[in-house]
């Protein structure tokens, strides 16, 4: 994985629906515990019901037509100190030029973000 090559070996992991359950659980636990795993990349498995209050960066790199799903994904890092989360969170939303308006779910909340 590029993050492991660029930074420290073992600082990042990828989990997908194809990742064996035990391996996926171990990576998630290492991330939650802060046990050297700084980046947890996932494909379709941590969109809802995932809690990692210390997350301070959320990167969304896929389009979604569901505003609720989008808010769930962004919400991984927006717990706030009163809910055991971080004081600040960087949300990076990668959007391709030319996507239809209905796919750019972030447009509903763009006015709330700086910049």
DRENVOMI-778488 format. One record per atom (N, C-alpha, C, O, CB): atom name; x negated, y, z negated. Coordinates in Angstrom, 2 decimals. Last residue first. Glycine has a CB too. Layout:
REM residues N
CA; X; Y; Z
...
This chain:
REM residues 115
N; 13.83; 27.51; -3.46
CA; 13.16; 27.45; -2.16
C; 14.04; 26.98; -1.08
O; 13.61; 26.89; 0.07
CB; 11.98; 26.59; -2.23
N; 15.54; 25.48; -5.85
CA; 14.64; 26.59; -5.53
C; 14.07; 26.38; -4.14
O; 13.87; 25.25; -3.69
CB; 13.49; 26.71; -6.58
N; 18.93; 24.33; -5.50
CA; 17.48; 24.09; -5.56
C; 16.70; 25.35; -5.27
O; 17.17; 26.20; -4.52
CB; 17.08; 22.99; -4.59
N; 21.55; 24.83; -5.03
CA; 21.13; 24.73; -6.42
C; 19.62; 24.61; -6.58
O; 19.09; 24.78; -7.69
CB; 21.79; 23.53; -7.07
N; 22.03; 24.66; -2.34
CA; 22.04; 26.00; -2.94
C; 21.59; 26.00; -4.40
O; 21.29; 27.06; -4.96
CB; 23.43; 26.59; -2.83
N; 22.15; 21.90; -1.86
CA; 20.95; 22.66; -1.49
C; 20.90; 24.03; -2.15
O; 19.82; 24.51; -2.48
CB; 20.88; 22.82; 0.02
N; 24.30; 20.26; -2.23
CA; 23.65; 20.77; -3.43
C; 22.44; 21.66; -3.13
O; 21.77; 22.13; -4.05
CB; 23.21; 19.62; -4.30
N; 25.23; 19.56; 0.29
CA; 26.20; 19.88; -0.75
C; 25.58; 20.55; -1.96
O; 26.25; 21.33; -2.65
CB; 26.90; 18.63; -1.19
N; 22.99; 18.76; 1.66
CA; 23.52; 20.09; 1.97
C; 24.57; 20.53; 0.95
O; 24.78; 21.73; 0.76
CB; 24.13; 20.11; 3.38
N; 22.40; 16.14; 1.10
CA; 21.79; 17.15; 0.25
C; 22.36; 18.54; 0.51
O; 22.22; 19.42; -0.34
CB; 20.31; 17.16; 0.45
N; 23.49; 14.64; 3.14
CA; 24.25; 14.80; 1.90
C; 23.68; 15.88; 1.00
O; 24.42; 16.49; 0.22
CB; 24.29; 13.50; 1.15
N; 23.52; 14.51; 6.16
CA; 22.64; 15.29; 5.30
C; 23.36; 15.63; 4.00
O; 23.79; 16.76; 3.79
CB; 22.19; 16.59; 6.02
N; 25.53; 13.33; 7.50
CA; 24.50; 12.45; 6.97
C; 23.58; 13.20; 6.02
O; 22.93; 12.59; 5.17
CB; 23.69; 11.82; 8.11
N; 27.14; 15.34; 8.47
CA; 27.69; 14.42; 7.48
C; 26.67; 13.49; 6.86
O; 26.93; 12.91; 5.80
CB; 28.76; 13.61; 8.11
N; 25.55; 16.56; 10.48
CA; 25.79; 17.25; 9.21
C; 26.28; 16.29; 8.13
O; 25.87; 16.42; 6.98
CB; 26.81; 18.36; 9.41
N; 23.27; 14.27; 12.11
CA; 24.57; 14.93; 11.99
C; 24.77; 15.51; 10.60
O; 24.21; 15.00; 9.63
CB; 25.70; 13.94; 12.32
N; 19.84; 15.06; 12.62
CA; 20.85; 14.21; 11.98
C; 22.17; 14.97; 11.92
O; 22.18; 16.18; 11.71
CB; 20.40; 13.78; 10.56
N; 17.94; 16.79; 13.68
CA; 18.97; 16.29; 14.56
C; 19.97; 15.34; 13.93
O; 20.87; 14.86; 14.61
CB; 18.35; 15.63; 15.69
N; 15.02; 15.81; 11.93
CA; 15.73; 16.82; 12.71
C; 16.79; 16.15; 13.56
O; 16.57; 15.06; 14.09
CB; 14.76; 17.61; 13.59
N; 15.28; 13.89; 8.97
CA; 14.91; 13.97; 10.37
C; 15.69; 15.08; 11.04
O; 16.87; 15.27; 10.76
CB; 15.15; 12.62; 11.08
N; 14.21; 14.59; 5.71
CA; 15.31; 14.58; 6.67
C; 14.75; 14.68; 8.08
O; 13.84; 15.47; 8.34
CB; 16.29; 15.75; 6.40
N; 13.42; 13.83; 2.51
CA; 12.88; 13.76; 3.86
C; 14.06; 13.63; 4.82
O; 14.83; 12.67; 4.74
CB; 11.88; 12.56; 4.02
N; 13.24; 15.50; -0.36
CA; 14.24; 14.89; 0.51
C; 13.70; 14.96; 1.94
O; 13.56; 16.05; 2.50
CB; 15.62; 15.61; 0.39
N; 12.07; 15.44; -3.52
CA; 11.61; 15.55; -2.14
C; 12.62; 14.80; -1.29
O; 12.82; 13.60; -1.48
CB; 10.14; 14.99; -1.95
N; 12.23; 17.00; -6.51
CA; 13.03; 16.18; -5.61
C; 12.55; 16.47; -4.19
O; 12.61; 17.61; -3.73
CB; 14.58; 16.47; -5.76
N; 10.64; 17.04; -9.55
CA; 10.49; 17.42; -8.15
C; 11.32; 16.46; -7.31
O; 11.12; 15.25; -7.38
CB; 8.99; 17.42; -7.71
N; 11.74; 18.09; -12.66
CA; 11.67; 16.98; -11.71
C; 11.57; 17.55; -10.31
O; 12.33; 18.45; -9.93
CB; 12.91; 16.03; -11.85
N; 11.23; 18.92; -16.11
CA; 11.26; 19.27; -14.69
C; 11.16; 18.02; -13.84
O; 10.56; 17.02; -14.24
CB; 10.12; 20.25; -14.34
N; 11.43; 17.64; -18.52
CA; 11.92; 19.01; -18.43
C; 12.05; 19.46; -16.97
O; 12.91; 20.29; -16.65
CB; 10.99; 19.96; -19.18
N; 12.61; 14.20; -18.46
CA; 11.58; 15.22; -18.34
C; 12.21; 16.60; -18.20
O; 13.37; 16.73; -17.81
CB; 10.67; 14.94; -17.14
N; 14.93; 12.66; -20.81
CA; 14.19; 12.80; -19.56
C; 13.16; 13.91; -19.61
O; 12.89; 14.48; -20.66
CB; 15.14; 13.04; -18.44
N; 16.66; 12.46; -22.94
CA; 15.44; 11.66; -22.98
C; 14.60; 11.74; -21.73
O; 13.64; 10.98; -21.58
CB; 15.78; 10.25; -23.23
N; 18.64; 14.29; -22.66
CA; 18.99; 12.89; -22.40
C; 17.76; 12.01; -22.34
O; 17.80; 10.92; -21.75
CB; 19.78; 12.78; -21.10
N; 17.43; 16.70; -23.03
CA; 18.51; 16.34; -23.96
C; 18.97; 14.90; -23.80
O; 19.61; 14.34; -24.69
CB; 19.70; 17.27; -23.77
N; 15.65; 16.87; -20.82
CA; 15.15; 16.55; -22.16
C; 16.25; 16.14; -23.14
O; 16.01; 15.29; -24.00
CB; 14.43; 17.74; -22.72
N; 16.90; 15.22; -17.80
CA; 16.70; 16.38; -18.68
C; 16.30; 15.96; -20.08
O; 16.59; 14.84; -20.50
CB; 17.96; 17.23; -18.73
N; 17.52; 13.60; -15.61
CA; 18.11; 13.32; -16.92
C; 18.04; 14.54; -17.84
O; 18.98; 14.84; -18.56
CB; 17.42; 12.13; -17.58
N; 16.79; 13.44; -12.90
CA; 17.42; 14.65; -13.44
C; 18.10; 14.42; -14.78
O; 19.15; 14.99; -15.04
CB; 18.43; 15.19; -12.45
N; 15.86; 11.19; -11.61
CA; 14.88; 12.09; -12.23
C; 15.48; 13.30; -12.90
O; 14.74; 14.13; -13.43
CB; 13.92; 12.54; -11.21
N; 18.13; 9.89; -10.75
CA; 17.09; 9.09; -11.41
C; 16.10; 10.01; -12.14
O; 15.57; 9.63; -13.19
CB; 16.33; 8.21; -10.39
N; 19.69; 11.62; -9.26
CA; 19.87; 11.59; -10.70
C; 18.86; 10.75; -11.45
O; 18.74; 10.88; -12.67
CB; 21.22; 11.10; -11.01
N; 19.23; 10.94; -6.66
CA; 18.57; 12.13; -7.19
C; 18.61; 12.11; -8.72
O; 17.67; 12.54; -9.39
CB; 19.23; 13.42; -6.65
N; 20.97; 8.70; -6.59
CA; 19.54; 8.56; -6.31
C; 18.76; 9.74; -6.88
O; 17.73; 9.54; -7.52
CB; 19.30; 8.44; -4.80
N; 23.46; 9.84; -7.21
CA; 22.92; 8.78; -8.05
C; 21.41; 8.65; -7.84
O; 20.66; 8.50; -8.81
CB; 23.62; 7.44; -7.74
N; 23.75; 11.58; -5.04
CA; 23.64; 12.14; -6.39
C; 23.10; 11.10; -7.37
O; 22.36; 11.46; -8.29
CB; 24.99; 12.66; -6.87
N; 23.98; 9.66; -2.99
CA; 22.88; 10.62; -2.98
C; 22.67; 11.19; -4.39
O; 21.54; 11.27; -4.87
CB; 23.16; 11.76; -1.97
N; 26.39; 8.44; -3.73
CA; 25.14; 7.66; -3.73
C; 23.93; 8.59; -3.76
O; 22.96; 8.33; -4.48
CB; 25.06; 6.74; -2.49
N; 28.09; 10.68; -3.35
CA; 27.97; 10.03; -4.65
C; 26.68; 9.21; -4.74
O; 25.96; 9.30; -5.73
CB; 29.18; 9.13; -4.92
N; 27.88; 11.20; -0.64
CA; 27.41; 12.21; -1.58
C; 27.22; 11.59; -2.96
O; 26.28; 11.95; -3.67
CB; 28.40; 13.38; -1.65
N; 27.00; 9.12; 1.87
CA; 27.73; 9.12; 0.61
C; 27.13; 10.15; -0.35
O; 26.00; 9.99; -0.81
CB; 27.71; 7.72; -0.01
N; 25.44; 8.88; 4.01
CA; 26.66; 9.64; 4.22
C; 27.47; 9.75; 2.94
O; 28.52; 10.39; 2.92
CB; 27.51; 9.00; 5.33
N; 21.94; 9.22; 4.02
CA; 23.13; 8.61; 3.44
C; 24.33; 9.49; 3.73
O; 24.23; 10.72; 3.71
CB; 22.95; 8.40; 1.92
N; 18.60; 8.49; 5.15
CA; 19.86; 9.24; 5.23
C; 20.98; 8.48; 4.53
O; 20.97; 7.26; 4.45
CB; 20.24; 9.52; 6.69
N; 15.70; 8.27; 3.09
CA; 16.68; 7.64; 3.96
C; 17.94; 8.50; 4.02
O; 18.29; 9.16; 3.04
CB; 17.02; 6.21; 3.47
N; 13.99; 9.10; 1.17
CA; 13.49; 9.03; 2.54
C; 14.44; 8.33; 3.48
O; 14.04; 7.84; 4.54
CB; 12.16; 8.34; 2.57
N; 13.49; 10.91; -1.61
CA; 14.56; 10.23; -0.87
C; 14.17; 10.27; 0.60
O; 14.05; 11.35; 1.19
CB; 15.98; 10.90; -1.13
N; 11.67; 10.85; -4.47
CA; 11.56; 11.02; -3.02
C; 12.68; 10.23; -2.37
O; 12.80; 9.02; -2.56
CB; 10.16; 10.57; -2.48
N; 11.30; 12.39; -7.49
CA; 12.18; 11.49; -6.75
C; 12.02; 11.83; -5.28
O; 12.23; 12.98; -4.88
CB; 13.68; 11.61; -7.23
N; 9.43; 12.74; -10.40
CA; 9.46; 12.97; -8.96
C; 10.41; 11.93; -8.36
O; 10.33; 10.75; -8.68
CB; 8.02; 12.88; -8.31
N; 9.53; 11.91; -12.97
CA; 9.49; 13.35; -12.75
C; 9.37; 13.73; -11.28
O; 9.22; 14.90; -10.95
CB; 8.34; 13.95; -13.52
N; 10.79; 9.55; -15.22
CA; 10.54; 9.86; -13.81
C; 10.57; 11.37; -13.63
O; 11.50; 12.04; -14.07
CB; 11.59; 9.18; -12.87
N; 11.56; 8.92; -17.76
CA; 10.29; 9.66; -17.60
C; 9.97; 9.99; -16.15
O; 8.96; 10.65; -15.89
CB; 9.16; 8.87; -18.20
N; 13.93; 7.40; -17.56
CA; 14.00; 8.81; -17.94
C; 12.71; 9.59; -17.77
O; 12.75; 10.82; -17.66
CB; 14.43; 8.90; -19.35
N; 15.19; 5.38; -15.68
CA; 13.77; 5.58; -15.96
C; 13.60; 7.05; -16.33
O; 13.19; 7.86; -15.50
CB; 12.85; 5.18; -14.71
N; 17.67; 3.22; -14.79
CA; 17.34; 4.28; -15.72
C; 15.84; 4.27; -15.98
O; 15.29; 3.28; -16.46
CB; 18.12; 4.12; -17.04
N; 20.05; 2.40; -12.39
CA; 18.63; 2.32; -12.76
C; 18.30; 3.49; -13.66
O; 18.62; 4.63; -13.33
CB; 17.71; 2.31; -11.50
N; 22.59; 2.63; -11.30
CA; 22.41; 1.82; -12.49
C; 20.97; 1.67; -12.95
O; 20.71; 0.86; -13.84
CB; 22.97; 0.51; -12.26
N; 21.63; 2.81; -7.86
CA; 22.60; 3.07; -8.93
C; 22.28; 2.16; -10.11
O; 21.76; 1.06; -9.94
CB; 24.08; 2.83; -8.44
N; 19.28; 2.27; -6.41
CA; 20.07; 3.47; -6.10
C; 21.07; 3.80; -7.20
O; 21.33; 4.98; -7.45
CB; 20.80; 3.28; -4.79
N; 17.37; 0.28; -6.24
CA; 17.42; 1.12; -7.43
C; 18.25; 2.38; -7.20
O; 17.93; 3.44; -7.75
CB; 16.00; 1.50; -7.87
N; 17.37; -1.06; -3.80
CA; 17.65; -1.82; -5.01
C; 17.78; -0.96; -6.26
O; 18.27; -1.46; -7.28
CB; 16.58; -2.84; -5.21
N; 16.63; 0.14; -1.30
CA; 17.99; -0.28; -1.53
C; 18.27; -1.06; -2.80
O; 19.33; -1.68; -2.90
CB; 18.40; -1.08; -0.43
N; 13.47; -0.14; -1.79
CA; 14.32; -0.12; -0.61
C; 15.66; -0.73; -1.02
O; 15.81; -1.95; -1.07
CB; 13.68; -0.89; 0.60
N; 11.14; 1.80; -3.67
CA; 12.14; 0.76; -3.52
C; 12.94; 0.96; -2.25
O; 13.06; 2.07; -1.73
CB; 13.08; 0.73; -4.74
N; 8.22; 2.39; -5.51
CA; 8.93; 2.59; -4.24
C; 9.93; 1.46; -4.10
O; 9.62; 0.30; -4.37
CB; 7.93; 2.64; -3.02
N; 6.91; 3.86; -8.11
CA; 7.74; 2.68; -7.84
C; 8.58; 2.98; -6.61
O; 9.54; 3.75; -6.68
CB; 8.64; 2.32; -9.07
N; 3.95; 4.93; -9.52
CA; 4.84; 5.06; -8.38
C; 5.59; 3.76; -8.18
O; 4.99; 2.69; -8.09
CB; 4.06; 5.45; -7.10
N; 2.43; 4.24; -11.70
CA; 2.91; 5.62; -11.61
C; 3.95; 5.82; -10.51
O; 4.72; 6.77; -10.55
CB; 1.75; 6.55; -11.38
N; 1.56; 1.90; -13.84
CA; 2.33; 1.99; -12.61
C; 2.99; 3.37; -12.54
O; 3.98; 3.63; -13.23
CB; 3.40; 0.85; -12.53
N; 0.40; 1.96; -16.37
CA; -0.46; 2.07; -15.20
C; 0.27; 2.18; -13.87
O; -0.34; 2.53; -12.86
CB; -1.35; 0.91; -15.14
N; 2.86; 1.70; -17.97
CA; 1.73; 0.78; -18.05
C; 0.91; 0.79; -16.76
O; 0.74; -0.25; -16.12
CB; 2.23; -0.63; -18.35
N; 5.23; 2.96; -18.49
CA; 4.06; 3.79; -18.23
C; 2.77; 2.99; -18.29
O; 1.71; 3.52; -18.62
CB; 4.00; 4.93; -19.21
N; 7.53; 1.51; -18.78
CA; 6.64; 1.55; -19.93
C; 5.45; 2.49; -19.73
O; 4.74; 2.80; -20.69
CB; 6.13; 0.17; -20.24
N; 8.64; 1.70; -16.20
CA; 9.34; 2.29; -17.35
C; 8.42; 2.48; -18.55
O; 8.52; 3.48; -19.26
CB; 10.51; 1.40; -17.75
N; 6.70; 0.23; -14.75
CA; 6.97; 1.63; -14.44
C; 7.63; 2.32; -15.64
O; 7.21; 3.41; -16.04
CB; 7.88; 1.75; -13.20
N; 6.90; -2.31; -15.91
CA; 5.61; -1.58; -15.95
C; 5.82; -0.10; -15.69
O; 5.20; 0.74; -16.33
CB; 4.62; -2.16; -14.91
N; 9.58; -2.88; -15.22
CA; 9.20; -2.75; -16.62
C; 7.87; -2.00; -16.77
O; 7.73; -1.15; -17.65
CB; 9.09; -4.13; -17.27
N; 9.38; -3.06; -12.43
CA; 10.26; -2.05; -13.04
C; 9.87; -1.82; -14.49
O; 9.84; -0.68; -14.94
CB; 11.74; -2.48; -12.94
N; 7.65; -5.26; -12.21
CA; 7.25; -3.95; -11.69
C; 8.09; -2.84; -12.32
O; 7.55; -1.79; -12.71
CB; 7.39; -3.92; -10.16
N; 9.25; -7.28; -13.38
CA; 7.94; -6.94; -13.96
C; 7.48; -5.56; -13.49
O; 6.96; -4.78; -14.29
CB; 6.90; -8.00; -13.59
N; 11.43; -7.39; -11.63
CA; 11.64; -7.01; -13.03
C; 10.33; -6.58; -13.68
O; 10.31; -5.62; -14.46
CB; 12.27; -8.17; -13.82
N; 10.11; -8.30; -9.30
CA; 10.80; -7.01; -9.30
C; 10.99; -6.51; -10.74
O; 10.73; -5.35; -11.03
CB; 12.18; -7.12; -8.59
N; 9.28; -10.82; -10.17
CA; 8.28; -9.83; -9.74
C; 8.88; -8.42; -9.76
O; 8.23; -7.47; -10.19
CB; 7.76; -10.16; -8.32
N; 11.77; -12.02; -10.64
CA; 10.80; -11.87; -11.74
C; 9.75; -10.82; -11.41
O; 9.36; -10.03; -12.27
CB; 10.13; -13.23; -12.05
N; 12.99; -11.95; -8.01
CA; 13.58; -11.28; -9.17
C; 12.58; -11.03; -10.30
O; 12.54; -9.93; -10.86
CB; 14.73; -12.11; -9.70
N; 10.98; -11.25; -5.15
CA; 11.48; -12.22; -6.14
C; 11.89; -11.50; -7.43
O; 11.23; -10.56; -7.88
CB; 10.39; -13.28; -6.45
N; 12.17; -8.98; -2.76
CA; 11.17; -9.21; -3.81
C; 11.73; -10.21; -4.81
O; 12.85; -10.04; -5.29
CB; 10.77; -7.87; -4.52
N; 14.25; -8.37; -1.14
CA; 13.55; -9.61; -0.85
C; 12.49; -9.94; -1.89
O; 11.96; -11.05; -1.91
CB; 12.92; -9.54; 0.52
N; 15.07; -5.89; -1.88
CA; 16.00; -6.98; -2.12
C; 15.35; -8.34; -1.89
O; 15.85; -9.35; -2.39
CB; 17.22; -6.83; -1.24
N; 11.97; -4.58; -3.19
CA; 13.06; -4.63; -2.21
C; 14.02; -5.73; -2.63
O; 13.80; -6.42; -3.62
CB; 12.51; -4.88; -0.76
N; 9.43; -2.54; -4.43
CA; 10.42; -3.57; -4.70
C; 11.53; -3.45; -3.66
O; 11.97; -2.35; -3.32
CB; 10.99; -3.45; -6.15
N; 6.02; -1.80; -4.69
CA; 7.22; -1.74; -3.85
C; 8.14; -2.88; -4.28
O; 7.71; -4.02; -4.47
CB; 6.85; -1.85; -2.32
N; 3.85; 0.22; -6.72
CA; 4.44; -1.07; -6.35
C; 5.67; -0.81; -5.48
O; 6.27; 0.27; -5.54
CB; 4.83; -1.90; -7.62
N; 0.78; 1.75; -7.79
CA; 2.06; 1.78; -7.07
C; 2.53; 0.36; -6.77
O; 1.74; -0.56; -6.60
CB; 1.94; 2.59; -5.76
N; -1.64; 1.42; -8.95
CA; -0.82; 2.52; -9.48
C; 0.56; 2.55; -8.85
O; 1.43; 3.30; -9.31
CB; -1.52; 3.85; -9.26
N; -3.39; -0.46; -7.92
CA; -2.41; -0.91; -8.89
C; -1.53; 0.18; -9.46
O; -0.75; -0.08; -10.38
CB; -3.10; -1.58; -10.00
N; -6.12; 1.63; -7.49
CA; -5.54; 0.33; -7.18
C; -4.59; -0.08; -8.29
O; -4.95; -0.05; -9.47
CB; -6.64; -0.72; -6.98
N; -5.42; 5.06; -7.31
CA; -6.00; 3.96; -8.07
C; -5.34; 2.66; -7.68
O; -4.11; 2.60; -7.54
CB; -5.87; 4.20; -9.58
N; -5.21; 6.40; -4.23
CA; -5.37; 6.78; -5.64
C; -6.08; 5.65; -6.38
O; -7.23; 5.34; -6.08
CB; -3.99; 7.09; -6.30
N; -5.22; 5.22; -1.71
CA; -5.56; 6.64; -1.86
C; -5.86; 7.04; -3.29
O; -6.68; 7.92; -3.54
CB; -4.44; 7.49; -1.32
N; -4.42; 2.57; -2.15
CA; -5.70; 2.84; -1.50
C; -6.15; 4.27; -1.75
O; -7.33; 4.52; -1.98
CB; -5.60; 2.58; 0.01
N; -1.93; 2.93; -3.35
CA; -2.98; 2.21; -4.08
C; -4.35; 2.45; -3.46
O; -5.34; 2.53; -4.19
CB; -2.67; 0.71; -4.10
N; -0.59; 4.24; -1.28
CA; -0.81; 4.92; -2.56
C; -1.90; 4.23; -3.37
O; -2.70; 4.90; -4.02
CB; 0.50; 4.98; -3.36
N; -0.50; 2.24; 0.75
CA; -1.30; 3.45; 0.93
C; -1.57; 4.19; -0.38
O; -2.67; 4.71; -0.57
CB; -0.60; 4.39; 1.90
N; -0.84; -1.17; 0.00
CA; 0.00; 0.00; 0.00
C; -0.89; 1.24; 0.00
O; -1.92; 1.27; -0.68
CB; 0.96; -0.01; -1.21
